[in-house]
Amino acid sequence: MDIADSAIPGAQTRPHTTVDRTARHRRFVMIRPTHFAVDYVINPWMDLSTPVDTARAVAQWEALRQAYIDLGHTVDEVDPAPGLPDMVYAANGAMAVGGRAVVARFAHAERAGEAPAHAAWMLDHGFVSVQTRHTNEGQGDLLLVGATILAGYGFRTDRRAHHEVADHLQVPLVSLELVDPRFYHLDTALAVLDDESIAYYPPAFADHSLATLRRLYPHAIEVASADAYALGLNVVSDGLNVVMPAAATGFADQLRQHGFRPVGVDLSELLKGGGSVKCCTLEVHS
């Protein structure tokens, strides 16, 4: 059951002392949506009766890629493969930190063919890579905040994979249970803003995980339903600039009040597959 926005701490816009924030250069991996389509249903956002304009999806993706370049970031590309319409959601393919990588083991057979392309890219770029025994969907459910990984489970990633991820990447990890199928990956319900700051949508989490978030991040931004349902938390931040779905206007106002600079982009066509900015962006962490 959803909690009313008025009952969510932080859902209302409130004053915040402006902090001087600094952008940091980032390296991203993206995959052009050449073959994007909605050919099956594996999340609540997908609807086989809704037409998909692949050319429009490519144009929106190009605008996102250009936004990163305009902000001074590096964008590498993995070649898209026919028959893998969800491959554009590059974030799900792996987690890479400090020269080590964990390649996804996808929960659904429809996406399993994406993993070899991510494994090959990591190998070609010198990463020591493994694939977990249990299902994990990369940065869809594994988000680095400073020196800690926040790891989602409940829909796509098996909690047992968390131990494998932490052991290989040698990074401490906090497990968080997701309970609303609309927020099937952690990156749809939680945004990393800098090494200490996050934003999230409380109703997406089990009570015990919500308590963990509020204990670890007492000053986090808690967003309202309207922004969460636009996948407004599916963002990429460089510590100052937050590239985000343009429709999440309330969250954009909250970000400004916290000293961040929202950069809105329209990925409405790619939203038909259940993804937005972060889903399309695999960050390579140094």
matplotlib code that plots the C-alpha trace (Angstrom):
import matplotlib.pyplot as plt

x = [0.0, 1.3, 1.9, 0.3, 2.8, 1.9, 3.0, 6.4, 9.1, 10.8, 8.1, 7.1, 9.6, 11.4, 14.3, 17.8, 21.1, 22.9, 26.1, 29.0, 29.1, 31.7, 31.3, 33.7, 34.6, 32.8, 33.2, 30.1, 29.3, 26.1, 24.4, 22.5, 18.9, 19.1, 17.0, 14.8, 11.3, 8.8, 8.5, 7.8, 6.7, 9.1, 8.2, 5.0, 6.0, 6.0, 2.8, 2.7, -0.3, 1.7, 3.6, 7.3, 9.0, 12.6, 13.8, 12.5, 14.1, 17.5, 17.1, 16.3, 19.2, 21.5, 20.4, 21.3, 24.7, 25.3, 24.3, 27.1, 29.6, 28.5, 29.1, 32.7, 32.2, 33.6, 31.1, 32.2, 29.8, 29.1, 27.7, 24.0, 23.0, 19.8, 17.3, 18.1, 15.7, 16.5, 20.3, 20.0, 19.6, 23.4, 23.4, 22.0, 25.0, 27.7, 29.2, 32.7, 34.8, 38.5, 39.6, 37.2, 33.9, 30.9, 29.0, 25.2, 23.4, 20.0, 16.8, 14.9, 16.0, 15.0, 18.0, 20.6, 22.3, 23.4, 25.9, 28.6, 28.8, 29.4, 31.9, 33.8, 33.9, 35.3, 37.9, 39.0, 39.4, 41.5, 38.9, 39.2, 35.7, 33.5, 29.9, 28.0, 26.4, 23.2, 21.2, 22.3, 21.5, 24.5, 24.0, 20.3, 20.5, 24.1, 24.7, 28.0, 27.7, 31.1, 32.9, 29.7, 27.5, 23.8, 22.3, 18.7, 16.9, 13.4, 12.7, 15.7, 18.8, 19.1, 20.2, 22.7, 24.6, 25.3, 28.0, 29.6, 29.6, 31.1, 33.8, 34.9, 34.8, 36.2, 33.6, 31.3, 27.6, 24.3, 21.3, 17.9, 14.7, 12.3, 8.6, 6.8, 7.1, 6.9, 10.3, 11.9, 15.5, 17.1, 18.0, 14.3, 13.7, 17.0, 19.3, 23.0, 23.7, 27.3, 29.5, 27.3, 23.9, 21.0, 17.3, 14.7, 11.0, 10.1, 7.1, 9.4, 11.2, 10.4, 10.1, 13.4, 15.2, 13.5, 14.7, 18.2, 18.1, 16.9, 19.6, 22.4, 21.2, 19.2, 19.4, 18.4, 15.8, 12.5, 10.5, 6.8, 4.8, 4.4, 8.2, 8.8, 6.1, 7.9, 11.0, 12.4, 14.9, 16.6, 19.3, 23.0, 24.8, 28.4, 28.2, 26.7, 24.8, 22.0, 20.9, 17.3, 13.9, 12.5, 9.0, 10.2, 9.7, 9.1, 12.3, 14.2, 13.0, 14.2, 17.6, 18.0, 17.2, 20.0, 22.5, 22.4, 21.8, 19.1, 19.6, 16.3, 16.1, 13.2, 13.5, 9.7, 10.1, 12.6, 10.3, 8.0, 10.6, 10.8, 14.0, 15.3, 18.5, 20.4, 19.1, 20.8, 24.1, 26.7, 29.2, 32.8, 34.0, 37.7]
y = [0.0, 3.4, 6.0, 9.3, 11.9, 14.2, 11.4, 11.0, 13.0, 15.2, 14.7, 18.3, 21.0, 22.6, 25.0, 23.7, 25.4, 25.6, 23.6, 24.3, 21.2, 20.1, 18.1, 15.2, 13.6, 10.3, 7.5, 5.8, 2.9, 3.1, 0.9, 2.5, 1.4, 0.3, -2.8, -1.4, -2.7, -4.1, -7.7, -9.3, -8.2, -8.6, -5.5, -3.5, -0.7, -2.9, -3.1, -5.1, -3.0, 0.2, 1.0, 1.8, 4.3, 3.0, 6.0, 8.3, 6.2, 6.5, 10.3, 10.5, 8.3, 10.5, 13.5, 11.8, 10.8, 14.4, 15.7, 13.7, 14.8, 18.5, 18.1, 16.9, 13.2, 10.2, 7.9, 4.5, 2.3, -1.4, -2.5, -3.4, -6.9, -7.9, -9.9, -8.1, -5.2, -4.3, -4.1, -0.3, -0.6, -0.9, -0.3, -3.8, -5.5, -5.2, -3.5, -2.1, -0.7, -0.2, -2.5, -5.3, -6.1, -8.4, -9.3, -9.7, -13.0, -11.9, -13.1, -13.5, -15.6, -12.8, -10.8, -13.5, -12.9, -9.4, -10.7, -11.9, -8.4, -6.8, -9.5, -8.9, -5.2, -5.6, -8.1, -5.8, -2.9, -4.8, -5.6, -8.7, -10.0, -12.7, -13.7, -14.5, -17.9, -16.3, -13.7, -10.1, -7.3, -5.1, -1.4, -1.9, -3.2, -2.3, 1.4, 2.8, 5.6, 6.7, 3.5, 1.5, -0.4, -0.2, -3.5, -4.1, -7.5, -8.7, -8.8, -9.2, -9.7, -12.6, -11.5, -14.4, -12.7, -9.7, -11.7, -12.7, -9.1, -7.7, -10.4, -9.9, -6.1, -5.9, -3.2, -3.2, -3.7, -2.9, -5.0, -3.3, -5.1, -3.8, -4.5, -2.6, -4.3, -1.0, -0.3, -3.6, -2.4, -0.3, 2.4, 3.0, 3.8, 5.3, 7.9, 8.4, 12.2, 12.3, 10.3, 11.0, 12.0, 10.0, 10.4, 7.7, 6.8, 5.3, 3.1, 1.1, -0.4, -3.0, -1.4, -2.8, -1.4, 1.9, 2.1, 1.3, 4.1, 6.6, 5.6, 5.8, 8.8, 11.0, 14.0, 12.2, 13.6, 11.6, 12.1, 12.2, 9.6, 11.8, 12.0, 8.4, 7.2, 9.1, 7.1, 10.4, 8.7, 6.9, 9.6, 10.0, 12.6, 13.8, 15.4, 18.7, 18.0, 15.5, 14.2, 13.1, 12.5, 16.0, 15.0, 14.8, 18.5, 18.3, 16.3, 18.8, 21.6, 19.5, 19.1, 22.8, 23.5, 21.0, 22.7, 20.3, 21.3, 19.2, 18.5, 17.3, 14.9, 13.3, 9.5, 8.9, 6.3, 4.3, 4.5, 2.1, -0.6, 0.3, 2.4, 5.9, 7.8, 5.5, 2.4, 3.5, 4.3, 2.0, 4.0, 2.7, 3.6, 4.2]
z = [0.0, -0.9, 1.8, 1.2, 0.2, 3.1, 5.4, 3.7, 5.5, 2.8, 0.2, 0.8, -0.5, 2.4, 2.8, 2.9, 3.4, 0.1, 0.0, -2.4, -4.6, -7.2, -10.3, -10.8, -14.1, -14.7, -17.2, -18.6, -20.8, -23.0, -25.6, -28.5, -28.7, -32.3, -31.6, -28.8, -28.7, -26.1, -27.3, -23.9, -20.4, -17.5, -15.5, -14.8, -17.1, -20.2, -22.3, -25.5, -26.7, -26.6, -29.8, -29.6, -31.9, -32.1, -34.1, -31.3, -28.7, -30.5, -30.7, -27.0, -26.2, -28.3, -26.4, -23.1, -24.4, -25.6, -22.2, -20.6, -23.2, -22.7, -19.0, -19.7, -19.0, -21.0, -22.8, -24.2, -26.2, -26.4, -29.8, -29.6, -30.7, -32.6, -30.6, -27.3, -27.2, -23.6, -24.1, -24.1, -20.3, -19.9, -16.2, -15.6, -17.3, -14.6, -11.6, -11.9, -9.1, -8.9, -11.7, -10.7, -12.2, -11.5, -14.7, -14.4, -14.2, -15.4, -13.8, -17.1, -20.0, -22.4, -21.2, -20.6, -24.0, -22.8, -20.3, -22.7, -24.3, -20.9, -20.0, -23.2, -22.7, -19.1, -20.3, -23.2, -20.7, -18.2, -15.5, -13.3, -13.8, -12.4, -12.8, -9.7, -9.1, -8.0, -10.0, -10.0, -12.4, -12.1, -11.3, -11.5, -7.9, -7.0, -6.3, -5.0, -2.4, -1.3, -0.2, 0.3, -2.1, -1.5, -2.9, -3.7, -3.7, -3.9, -7.6, -9.9, -7.7, -5.3, -1.9, -1.9, -4.7, -2.4, -0.6, -3.9, -5.0, -1.8, -1.7, -5.3, -5.4, -1.8, -0.9, 2.1, 1.2, 2.7, 1.6, 1.0, 0.3, -2.4, -2.1, -4.9, -8.3, -10.1, -8.5, -9.4, -9.4, -6.7, -9.2, -9.8, -6.1, -5.0, -6.5, -5.6, -5.6, -4.2, -1.9, 1.1, -0.3, -1.7, -2.5, -2.3, -2.4, 1.0, -0.1, -2.4, 0.6, 3.3, 6.7, 8.0, 4.9, 5.2, 8.9, 7.7, 5.1, 7.6, 10.1, 7.5, 5.6, 8.0, 5.6, 2.5, 0.1, 0.2, -2.9, -3.6, -5.6, -8.7, -9.2, -8.3, -10.8, -13.5, -12.6, -11.4, -9.1, -12.1, -12.3, -12.9, -10.8, -11.0, -7.5, -8.9, -12.1, -11.8, -15.2, -14.6, -16.2, -17.1, -15.9, -12.2, -11.6, -7.9, -7.3, -9.5, -7.1, -4.1, -5.7, -6.3, -2.7, -1.7, -3.9, -6.9, -10.5, -12.2, -15.9, -17.3, -20.3, -22.1, -22.2, -22.5, -25.3, -23.3, -20.2, -22.1, -21.4, -17.7, -17.7, -17.8, -17.3, -14.9, -16.6, -19.8, -18.0, -16.6, -14.6, -14.4, -10.9, -10.4]

ax = plt.figure().add_subplot(projection="3d")
ax.plot(x, y, z, "-o")
ax.set_aspect("equal")
plt.show()
